[in-house]
Amino acid sequence: MRNIPLVEKESLKAVLFPREEVLKSVEMARERKSLLERATMLSNLYHNKVKIVFEDREGSKMVETTIWATTDAAIMLKGGIVIPIHRIHSIDLL
């Protein structure tokens, strides 16, 4: 597996995200949405952190944080930081 840089969530305020979907199938996107909803619930109830691998304009990055909310289009992190769902590769519960 390639080395994906870990970034601080505060650095995500200046990140630009392309419009293209990063996953290859509708089924993978469905699974990602389900995992995001579960991770959001665990973050809010138990303050569980998650590891999110996403891709911005520069390449893949990883952040470890709690998810405050999930909408149809994006996830919200503390401090008003938003990551579009279509740019998320994976979510791992920590």
PDB file as gemmi writes it, atoms N, CA and C in Angstrom:
CRYST1    1.000    1.000    1.000  90.00  90.00  90.00 P 1                      
ATOM      1  N   MET A   1       0.845  -1.191   0.000  1.00  0.00           N  
ATOM      2  CA  MET A   1       0.000   0.000   0.000  1.00  0.00           C  
ATOM      3  C   MET A   1       0.884   1.246   0.000  1.00  0.00           C  
ATOM      4  N   ARG A   2       0.485   2.210  -0.757  1.00  0.00           N  
ATOM      5  CA  ARG A   2       1.281   3.434  -0.832  1.00  0.00           C  
ATOM      6  C   ARG A   2       1.155   4.243   0.449  1.00  0.00           C  
ATOM      7  N   ASN A   3       2.098   5.104   0.654  1.00  0.00           N  
ATOM      8  CA  ASN A   3       2.142   5.916   1.862  1.00  0.00           C  
ATOM      9  C   ASN A   3       1.261   7.154   1.678  1.00  0.00           C  
ATOM     10  N   ILE A   4       0.189   7.231   2.426  1.00  0.00           N  
ATOM     11  CA  ILE A   4      -0.747   8.355   2.329  1.00  0.00           C  
ATOM     12  C   ILE A   4      -0.465   9.307   3.484  1.00  0.00           C  
ATOM     13  N   PRO A   5      -0.209  10.581   3.188  1.00  0.00           N  
ATOM     14  CA  PRO A   5       0.118  11.527   4.262  1.00  0.00           C  
ATOM     15  C   PRO A   5      -1.064  11.802   5.192  1.00  0.00           C  
ATOM     16  N   LEU A   6      -0.765  11.834   6.484  1.00  0.00           N  
ATOM     17  CA  LEU A   6      -1.742  12.203   7.502  1.00  0.00           C  
ATOM     18  C   LEU A   6      -1.708  13.714   7.645  1.00  0.00           C  
ATOM     19  N   VAL A   7      -2.879  14.352   7.549  1.00  0.00           N  
ATOM     20  CA  VAL A   7      -2.966  15.803   7.670  1.00  0.00           C  
ATOM     21  C   VAL A   7      -3.841  16.177   8.863  1.00  0.00           C  
ATOM     22  N   GLU A   8      -3.625  17.358   9.392  1.00  0.00           N  
ATOM     23  CA  GLU A   8      -4.467  17.881  10.464  1.00  0.00           C  
ATOM     24  C   GLU A   8      -5.762  18.410   9.857  1.00  0.00           C  
ATOM     25  N   LYS A   9      -6.869  18.208  10.548  1.00  0.00           N  
ATOM     26  CA  LYS A   9      -8.155  18.644   9.990  1.00  0.00           C  
ATOM     27  C   LYS A   9      -8.203  20.150   9.758  1.00  0.00           C  
ATOM     28  N   GLU A  10      -7.490  20.919  10.554  1.00  0.00           N  
ATOM     29  CA  GLU A  10      -7.482  22.376  10.393  1.00  0.00           C  
ATOM     30  C   GLU A  10      -6.885  22.799   9.042  1.00  0.00           C  
ATOM     31  N   SER A  11      -6.015  21.968   8.493  1.00  0.00           N  
ATOM     32  CA  SER A  11      -5.401  22.296   7.202  1.00  0.00           C  
ATOM     33  C   SER A  11      -6.361  22.070   6.036  1.00  0.00           C  
ATOM     34  N   LEU A  12      -7.509  21.458   6.298  1.00  0.00           N  
ATOM     35  CA  LEU A  12      -8.454  21.151   5.229  1.00  0.00           C  
ATOM     36  C   LEU A  12      -9.299  22.355   4.797  1.00  0.00           C  
ATOM     37  N   LYS A  13      -9.215  23.447   5.521  1.00  0.00           N  
ATOM     38  CA  LYS A  13      -9.991  24.634   5.158  1.00  0.00           C  
ATOM     39  C   LYS A  13      -9.606  25.171   3.782  1.00  0.00           C  
ATOM     40  N   ALA A  14      -8.368  24.991   3.381  1.00  0.00           N  
ATOM     41  CA  ALA A  14      -7.890  25.549   2.115  1.00  0.00           C  
ATOM     42  C   ALA A  14      -7.845  24.522   0.976  1.00  0.00           C  
ATOM     43  N   VAL A  15      -8.343  23.321   1.210  1.00  0.00           N  
ATOM     44  CA  VAL A  15      -8.253  22.255   0.215  1.00  0.00           C  
ATOM     45  C   VAL A  15      -9.315  22.445  -0.875  1.00  0.00           C  
ATOM     46  N   LEU A  16      -8.901  22.172  -2.120  1.00  0.00           N  
ATOM     47  CA  LEU A  16      -9.828  22.211  -3.253  1.00  0.00           C  
ATOM     48  C   LEU A  16     -10.120  20.789  -3.701  1.00  0.00           C  
ATOM     49  N   PHE A  17     -11.402  20.499  -3.948  1.00  0.00           N  
ATOM     50  CA  PHE A  17     -11.820  19.154  -4.331  1.00  0.00           C  
ATOM     51  C   PHE A  17     -12.383  19.149  -5.752  1.00  0.00           C  
ATOM     52  N   PRO A  18     -11.868  18.265  -6.616  1.00  0.00           N  
ATOM     53  CA  PRO A  18     -12.456  18.103  -7.956  1.00  0.00           C  
ATOM     54  C   PRO A  18     -13.872  17.540  -7.865  1.00  0.00           C  
ATOM     55  N   ARG A  19     -14.596  17.596  -8.958  1.00  0.00           N  
ATOM     56  CA  ARG A  19     -15.993  17.132  -8.979  1.00  0.00           C  
ATOM     57  C   ARG A  19     -16.147  15.634  -9.239  1.00  0.00           C  
ATOM     58  N   GLU A  20     -15.106  14.977  -9.710  1.00  0.00           N  
ATOM     59  CA  GLU A  20     -15.206  13.574 -10.088  1.00  0.00           C  
ATOM     60  C   GLU A  20     -15.299  12.651  -8.876  1.00  0.00           C  
ATOM     61  N   GLU A  21     -16.047  11.571  -9.052  1.00  0.00           N  
ATOM     62  CA  GLU A  21     -16.180  10.512  -8.048  1.00  0.00           C  
ATOM     63  C   GLU A  21     -14.890   9.704  -8.005  1.00  0.00           C  
ATOM     64  N   VAL A  22     -14.431   9.336  -6.790  1.00  0.00           N  
ATOM     65  CA  VAL A  22     -13.194   8.564  -6.656  1.00  0.00           C  
ATOM     66  C   VAL A  22     -13.430   7.051  -6.638  1.00  0.00           C  
ATOM     67  N   LEU A  23     -14.648   6.614  -6.358  1.00  0.00           N  
ATOM     68  CA  LEU A  23     -14.928   5.180  -6.321  1.00  0.00           C  
ATOM     69  C   LEU A  23     -15.382   4.679  -7.683  1.00  0.00           C  
ATOM     70  N   LYS A  24     -15.172   3.398  -7.920  1.00  0.00           N  
ATOM     71  CA  LYS A  24     -15.394   2.823  -9.240  1.00  0.00           C  
ATOM     72  C   LYS A  24     -16.787   2.242  -9.472  1.00  0.00           C  
ATOM     73  N   SER A  25     -17.566   2.030  -8.403  1.00  0.00           N  
ATOM     74  CA  SER A  25     -18.879   1.415  -8.603  1.00  0.00           C  
ATOM     75  C   SER A  25     -19.931   2.034  -7.693  1.00  0.00           C  
ATOM     76  N   VAL A  26     -21.162   1.863  -8.091  1.00  0.00           N  
ATOM     77  CA  VAL A  26     -22.294   2.347  -7.296  1.00  0.00           C  
ATOM     78  C   VAL A  26     -22.363   1.595  -5.970  1.00  0.00           C  
ATOM     79  N   GLU A  27     -22.046   0.309  -5.994  1.00  0.00           N  
ATOM     80  CA  GLU A  27     -22.081  -0.495  -4.767  1.00  0.00           C  
ATOM     81  C   GLU A  27     -21.043   0.003  -3.755  1.00  0.00           C  
ATOM     82  N   MET A  28     -19.859   0.353  -4.228  1.00  0.00           N  
ATOM     83  CA  MET A  28     -18.828   0.891  -3.338  1.00  0.00           C  
ATOM     84  C   MET A  28     -19.284   2.225  -2.742  1.00  0.00           C  
ATOM     85  N   ALA A  29     -19.946   3.045  -3.533  1.00  0.00           N  
ATOM     86  CA  ALA A  29     -20.453   4.334  -3.053  1.00  0.00           C  
ATOM     87  C   ALA A  29     -21.542   4.119  -2.004  1.00  0.00           C  
ATOM     88  N   ARG A  30     -22.391   3.118  -2.210  1.00  0.00           N  
ATOM     89  CA  ARG A  30     -23.439   2.795  -1.232  1.00  0.00           C  
ATOM     90  C   ARG A  30     -22.833   2.349   0.095  1.00  0.00           C  
ATOM     91  N   GLU A  31     -21.816   1.520   0.007  1.00  0.00           N  
ATOM     92  CA  GLU A  31     -21.139   1.038   1.216  1.00  0.00           C  
ATOM     93  C   GLU A  31     -20.463   2.197   1.946  1.00  0.00           C  
ATOM     94  N   ARG A  32     -19.837   3.094   1.199  1.00  0.00           N  
ATOM     95  CA  ARG A  32     -19.195   4.270   1.796  1.00  0.00           C  
ATOM     96  C   ARG A  32     -20.220   5.118   2.539  1.00  0.00           C  
ATOM     97  N   LYS A  33     -21.376   5.358   1.943  1.00  0.00           N  
ATOM     98  CA  LYS A  33     -22.422   6.167   2.573  1.00  0.00           C  
ATOM     99  C   LYS A  33     -22.892   5.518   3.870  1.00  0.00           C  
ATOM    100  N   SER A  34     -23.058   4.208   3.858  1.00  0.00           N  
ATOM    101  CA  SER A  34     -23.474   3.478   5.060  1.00  0.00           C  
ATOM    102  C   SER A  34     -22.428   3.599   6.164  1.00  0.00           C  
ATOM    103  N   LEU A  35     -21.158   3.444   5.808  1.00  0.00           N  
ATOM    104  CA  LEU A  35     -20.080   3.583   6.786  1.00  0.00           C  
ATOM    105  C   LEU A  35     -20.011   5.006   7.349  1.00  0.00           C  
ATOM    106  N   LEU A  36     -20.220   5.997   6.510  1.00  0.00           N  
ATOM    107  CA  LEU A  36     -20.206   7.382   6.976  1.00  0.00           C  
ATOM    108  C   LEU A  36     -21.324   7.652   7.972  1.00  0.00           C  
ATOM    109  N   GLU A  37     -22.515   7.113   7.697  1.00  0.00           N  
ATOM    110  CA  GLU A  37     -23.632   7.303   8.618  1.00  0.00           C  
ATOM    111  C   GLU A  37     -23.351   6.626   9.956  1.00  0.00           C  
ATOM    112  N   ARG A  38     -22.776   5.437   9.925  1.00  0.00           N  
ATOM    113  CA  ARG A  38     -22.416   4.731  11.169  1.00  0.00           C  
ATOM    114  C   ARG A  38     -21.325   5.494  11.920  1.00  0.00           C  
ATOM    115  N   ALA A  39     -20.311   5.949  11.202  1.00  0.00           N  
ATOM    116  CA  ALA A  39     -19.212   6.692  11.817  1.00  0.00           C  
ATOM    117  C   ALA A  39     -19.714   7.994  12.441  1.00  0.00           C  
ATOM    118  N   THR A  40     -20.663   8.651  11.797  1.00  0.00           N  
ATOM    119  CA  THR A  40     -21.232   9.884  12.342  1.00  0.00           C  
ATOM    120  C   THR A  40     -21.955   9.608  13.647  1.00  0.00           C  
ATOM    121  N   MET A  41     -22.739   8.536  13.662  1.00  0.00           N  
ATOM    122  CA  MET A  41     -23.467   8.169  14.874  1.00  0.00           C  
ATOM    123  C   MET A  41     -22.495   7.859  16.014  1.00  0.00           C  
ATOM    124  N   LEU A  42     -21.462   7.076  15.743  1.00  0.00           N  
ATOM    125  CA  LEU A  42     -20.486   6.728  16.777  1.00  0.00           C  
ATOM    126  C   LEU A  42     -19.690   7.945  17.236  1.00  0.00           C  
ATOM    127  N   SER A  43     -19.392   8.844  16.315  1.00  0.00           N  
ATOM    128  CA  SER A  43     -18.677  10.079  16.672  1.00  0.00           C  
ATOM    129  C   SER A  43     -19.510  10.931  17.615  1.00  0.00           C  
ATOM    130  N   ASN A  44     -20.798  11.044  17.326  1.00  0.00           N  
ATOM    131  CA  ASN A  44     -21.666  11.888  18.139  1.00  0.00           C  
ATOM    132  C   ASN A  44     -22.017  11.255  19.488  1.00  0.00           C  
ATOM    133  N   LEU A  45     -22.230   9.960  19.503  1.00  0.00           N  
ATOM    134  CA  LEU A  45     -22.610   9.296  20.751  1.00  0.00           C  
ATOM    135  C   LEU A  45     -21.420   9.010  21.660  1.00  0.00           C  
ATOM    136  N   TYR A  46     -20.316   8.541  21.069  1.00  0.00           N  
ATOM    137  CA  TYR A  46     -19.185   8.055  21.874  1.00  0.00           C  
ATOM    138  C   TYR A  46     -17.883   8.815  21.622  1.00  0.00           C  
ATOM    139  N   HIS A  47     -17.925   9.825  20.780  1.00  0.00           N  
ATOM    140  CA  HIS A  47     -16.742  10.626  20.424  1.00  0.00           C  
ATOM    141  C   HIS A  47     -15.652   9.775  19.784  1.00  0.00           C  
ATOM    142  N   ASN A  48     -16.076   8.699  19.094  1.00  0.00           N  
ATOM    143  CA  ASN A  48     -15.124   7.847  18.377  1.00  0.00           C  
ATOM    144  C   ASN A  48     -14.532   8.598  17.198  1.00  0.00           C  
ATOM    145  N   LYS A  49     -13.230   8.452  17.025  1.00  0.00           N  
ATOM    146  CA  LYS A  49     -12.570   9.021  15.857  1.00  0.00           C  
ATOM    147  C   LYS A  49     -12.598   8.013  14.717  1.00  0.00           C  
ATOM    148  N   VAL A  50     -12.478   8.536  13.504  1.00  0.00           N  
ATOM    149  CA  VAL A  50     -12.388   7.706  12.312  1.00  0.00           C  
ATOM    150  C   VAL A  50     -11.190   8.159  11.489  1.00  0.00           C  
ATOM    151  N   LYS A  51     -10.687   7.237  10.694  1.00  0.00           N  
ATOM    152  CA  LYS A  51      -9.628   7.560   9.742  1.00  0.00           C  
ATOM    153  C   LYS A  51     -10.298   7.665   8.384  1.00  0.00           C  
ATOM    154  N   ILE A  52     -10.172   8.820   7.740  1.00  0.00           N  
ATOM    155  CA  ILE A  52     -10.802   9.076   6.451  1.00  0.00           C  
ATOM    156  C   ILE A  52      -9.694   9.268   5.422  1.00  0.00           C  
ATOM    157  N   VAL A  53      -9.723   8.444   4.376  1.00  0.00           N  
ATOM    158  CA  VAL A  53      -8.805   8.614   3.252  1.00  0.00           C  
ATOM    159  C   VAL A  53      -9.601   9.286   2.144  1.00  0.00           C  
ATOM    160  N   PHE A  54      -9.118  10.428   1.698  1.00  0.00           N  
ATOM    161  CA  PHE A  54      -9.812  11.201   0.671  1.00  0.00           C  
ATOM    162  C   PHE A  54      -8.813  11.685  -0.365  1.00  0.00           C  
ATOM    163  N   GLU A  55      -9.337  12.235  -1.442  1.00  0.00           N  
ATOM    164  CA  GLU A  55      -8.465  12.731  -2.493  1.00  0.00           C  
ATOM    165  C   GLU A  55      -8.858  14.155  -2.852  1.00  0.00           C  
ATOM    166  N   ASP A  56      -7.892  15.050  -2.724  1.00  0.00           N  
ATOM    167  CA  ASP A  56      -8.126  16.429  -3.137  1.00  0.00           C  
ATOM    168  C   ASP A  56      -7.459  16.644  -4.496  1.00  0.00           C  
ATOM    169  N   ARG A  57      -7.285  17.867  -4.884  1.00  0.00           N  
ATOM    170  CA  ARG A  57      -6.706  18.195  -6.181  1.00  0.00           C  
ATOM    171  C   ARG A  57      -5.241  17.753  -6.284  1.00  0.00           C  
ATOM    172  N   GLU A  58      -4.566  17.641  -5.156  1.00  0.00           N  
ATOM    173  CA  GLU A  58      -3.145  17.285  -5.146  1.00  0.00           C  
ATOM    174  C   GLU A  58      -2.884  15.788  -5.009  1.00  0.00           C  
ATOM    175  N   GLY A  59      -3.870  15.020  -4.544  1.00  0.00           N  
ATOM    176  CA  GLY A  59      -3.689  13.581  -4.362  1.00  0.00           C  
ATOM    177  C   GLY A  59      -4.363  13.081  -3.100  1.00  0.00           C  
ATOM    178  N   SER A  60      -4.063  11.862  -2.730  1.00  0.00           N  
ATOM    179  CA  SER A  60      -4.686  11.230  -1.566  1.00  0.00           C  
ATOM    180  C   SER A  60      -4.078  11.760  -0.274  1.00  0.00           C  
ATOM    181  N   LYS A  61      -4.957  11.894   0.733  1.00  0.00           N  
ATOM    182  CA  LYS A  61      -4.560  12.327   2.066  1.00  0.00           C  
ATOM    183  C   LYS A  61      -5.419  11.568   3.076  1.00  0.00           C  
ATOM    184  N   MET A  62      -4.991  11.621   4.341  1.00  0.00           N  
ATOM    185  CA  MET A  62      -5.717  10.940   5.402  1.00  0.00           C  
ATOM    186  C   MET A  62      -5.860  11.894   6.582  1.00  0.00           C  
ATOM    187  N   VAL A  63      -7.020  11.820   7.248  1.00  0.00           N  
ATOM    188  CA  VAL A  63      -7.247  12.620   8.440  1.00  0.00           C  
ATOM    189  C   VAL A  63      -7.910  11.722   9.482  1.00  0.00           C  
ATOM    190  N   GLU A  64      -7.557  11.922  10.749  1.00  0.00           N  
ATOM    191  CA  GLU A  64      -8.188  11.203  11.859  1.00  0.00           C  
ATOM    192  C   GLU A  64      -8.957  12.225  12.674  1.00  0.00           C  
ATOM    193  N   THR A  65     -10.279  12.023  12.757  1.00  0.00           N  
ATOM    194  CA  THR A  65     -11.148  13.018  13.380  1.00  0.00           C  
ATOM    195  C   THR A  65     -12.500  12.405  13.717  1.00  0.00           C  
ATOM    196  N   THR A  66     -13.357  13.189  14.309  1.00  0.00           N  
ATOM    197  CA  THR A  66     -14.754  12.791  14.495  1.00  0.00           C  
ATOM    198  C   THR A  66     -15.583  13.475  13.412  1.00  0.00           C  
ATOM    199  N   ILE A  67     -16.676  12.830  13.039  1.00  0.00           N  
ATOM    200  CA  ILE A  67     -17.589  13.397  12.045  1.00  0.00           C  
ATOM    201  C   ILE A  67     -18.783  13.976  12.791  1.00  0.00           C  
ATOM    202  N   TRP A  68     -19.050  15.253  12.578  1.00  0.00           N  
ATOM    203  CA  TRP A  68     -20.173  15.893  13.259  1.00  0.00           C  
ATOM    204  C   TRP A  68     -21.500  15.655  12.556  1.00  0.00           C  
ATOM    205  N   ALA A  69     -21.483  15.614  11.231  1.00  0.00           N  
ATOM    206  CA  ALA A  69     -22.728  15.419  10.481  1.00  0.00           C  
ATOM    207  C   ALA A  69     -22.409  14.861   9.101  1.00  0.00           C  
ATOM    208  N   THR A  70     -23.384  14.141   8.540  1.00  0.00           N  
ATOM    209  CA  THR A  70     -23.294  13.631   7.182  1.00  0.00           C  
ATOM    210  C   THR A  70     -24.547  14.056   6.436  1.00  0.00           C  
ATOM    211  N   THR A  71     -24.359  14.672   5.265  1.00  0.00           N  
ATOM    212  CA  THR A  71     -25.489  15.032   4.396  1.00  0.00           C  
ATOM    213  C   THR A  71     -25.424  14.139   3.162  1.00  0.00           C  
ATOM    214  N   ASP A  72     -26.279  14.388   2.203  1.00  0.00           N  
ATOM    215  CA  ASP A  72     -26.237  13.623   0.959  1.00  0.00           C  
ATOM    216  C   ASP A  72     -24.957  13.884   0.173  1.00  0.00           C  
ATOM    217  N   ALA A  73     -24.357  15.060   0.369  1.00  0.00           N  
ATOM    218  CA  ALA A  73     -23.226  15.453  -0.462  1.00  0.00           C  
ATOM    219  C   ALA A  73     -21.885  15.553   0.271  1.00  0.00           C  
ATOM    220  N   ALA A  74     -21.897  15.722   1.597  1.00  0.00           N  
ATOM    221  CA  ALA A  74     -20.642  16.005   2.292  1.00  0.00           C  
ATOM    222  C   ALA A  74     -20.698  15.551   3.743  1.00  0.00           C  
ATOM    223  N   ILE A  75     -19.499  15.495   4.353  1.00  0.00           N  
ATOM    224  CA  ILE A  75     -19.412  15.303   5.792  1.00  0.00           C  
ATOM    225  C   ILE A  75     -18.912  16.600   6.407  1.00  0.00           C  
ATOM    226  N   MET A  76     -19.375  16.871   7.617  1.00  0.00           N  
ATOM    227  CA  MET A  76     -18.960  18.065   8.338  1.00  0.00           C  
ATOM    228  C   MET A  76     -18.113  17.654   9.532  1.00  0.00           C  
ATOM    229  N   LEU A  77     -16.977  18.346   9.654  1.00  0.00           N  
ATOM    230  CA  LEU A  77     -16.081  18.136  10.780  1.00  0.00           C  
ATOM    231  C   LEU A  77     -16.117  19.364  11.668  1.00  0.00           C  
ATOM    232  N   LYS A  78     -15.533  19.262  12.835  1.00  0.00           N  
ATOM    233  CA  LYS A  78     -15.457  20.390  13.761  1.00  0.00           C  
ATOM    234  C   LYS A  78     -14.802  21.593  13.069  1.00  0.00           C  
ATOM    235  N   GLY A  79     -15.296  22.779  13.377  1.00  0.00           N  
ATOM    236  CA  GLY A  79     -14.729  24.001  12.819  1.00  0.00           C  
ATOM    237  C   GLY A  79     -15.267  24.360  11.450  1.00  0.00           C  
ATOM    238  N   GLY A  80     -16.384  23.747  11.053  1.00  0.00           N  
ATOM    239  CA  GLY A  80     -16.978  24.071   9.765  1.00  0.00           C  
ATOM    240  C   GLY A  80     -16.247  23.491   8.573  1.00  0.00           C  
ATOM    241  N   ILE A  81     -15.423  22.496   8.797  1.00  0.00           N  
ATOM    242  CA  ILE A  81     -14.674  21.864   7.714  1.00  0.00           C  
ATOM    243  C   ILE A  81     -15.564  20.838   7.018  1.00  0.00           C  
ATOM    244  N   VAL A  82     -15.540  20.878   5.685  1.00  0.00           N  
ATOM    245  CA  VAL A  82     -16.410  20.031   4.868  1.00  0.00           C  
ATOM    246  C   VAL A  82     -15.557  19.214   3.898  1.00  0.00           C  
ATOM    247  N   ILE A  83     -15.882  17.922   3.798  1.00  0.00           N  
ATOM    248  CA  ILE A  83     -15.258  17.055   2.793  1.00  0.00           C  
ATOM    249  C   ILE A  83     -16.389  16.481   1.945  1.00  0.00           C  
ATOM    250  N   PRO A  84     -16.354  16.692   0.627  1.00  0.00           N  
ATOM    251  CA  PRO A  84     -17.380  16.106  -0.237  1.00  0.00           C  
ATOM    252  C   PRO A  84     -17.308  14.581  -0.205  1.00  0.00           C  
ATOM    253  N   ILE A  85     -18.445  13.938  -0.095  1.00  0.00           N  
ATOM    254  CA  ILE A  85     -18.485  12.485  -0.008  1.00  0.00           C  
ATOM    255  C   ILE A  85     -17.880  11.835  -1.249  1.00  0.00           C  
ATOM    256  N   HIS A  86     -18.101  12.409  -2.418  1.00  0.00           N  
ATOM    257  CA  HIS A  86     -17.609  11.792  -3.656  1.00  0.00           C  
ATOM    258  C   HIS A  86     -16.081  11.780  -3.758  1.00  0.00           C  
ATOM    259  N   ARG A  87     -15.383  12.431  -2.817  1.00  0.00           N  
ATOM    260  CA  ARG A  87     -13.920  12.449  -2.816  1.00  0.00           C  
ATOM    261  C   ARG A  87     -13.336  11.538  -1.728  1.00  0.00           C  
ATOM    262  N   ILE A  88     -14.181  10.810  -0.997  1.00  0.00           N  
ATOM    263  CA  ILE A  88     -13.719   9.929   0.081  1.00  0.00           C  
ATOM    264  C   ILE A  88     -13.521   8.513  -0.457  1.00  0.00           C  
ATOM    265  N   HIS A  89     -12.305   7.990  -0.255  1.00  0.00           N  
ATOM    266  CA  HIS A  89     -11.972   6.617  -0.668  1.00  0.00           C  
ATOM    267  C   HIS A  89     -12.407   5.593   0.373  1.00  0.00           C  
ATOM    268  N   SER A  90     -12.106   5.880   1.661  1.00  0.00           N  
ATOM    269  CA  SER A  90     -12.415   4.905   2.692  1.00  0.00           C  
ATOM    270  C   SER A  90     -12.586   5.557   4.056  1.00  0.00           C  
ATOM    271  N   ILE A  91     -13.278   4.830   4.935  1.00  0.00           N  
ATOM    272  CA  ILE A  91     -13.526   5.257   6.306  1.00  0.00           C  
ATOM    273  C   ILE A  91     -13.219   4.052   7.196  1.00  0.00           C  
ATOM    274  N   ASP A  92     -12.352   4.241   8.187  1.00  0.00           N  
ATOM    275  CA  ASP A  92     -12.050   3.180   9.143  1.00  0.00           C  
ATOM    276  C   ASP A  92     -12.352   3.688  10.538  1.00  0.00           C  
ATOM    277  N   LEU A  93     -13.128   2.909  11.287  1.00  0.00           N  
ATOM    278  CA  LEU A  93     -13.422   3.267  12.671  1.00  0.00           C  
ATOM    279  C   LEU A  93     -12.200   2.977  13.521  1.00  0.00           C  
ATOM    280  N   LEU A  94     -11.835   3.909  14.396  1.00  0.00           N  
ATOM    281  CA  LEU A  94     -10.667   3.729  15.264  1.00  0.00           C  
ATOM    282  C   LEU A  94     -11.083   3.299  16.659  1.00  0.00           C  
TER     283      LEU A  94                                                      
END                                                                             
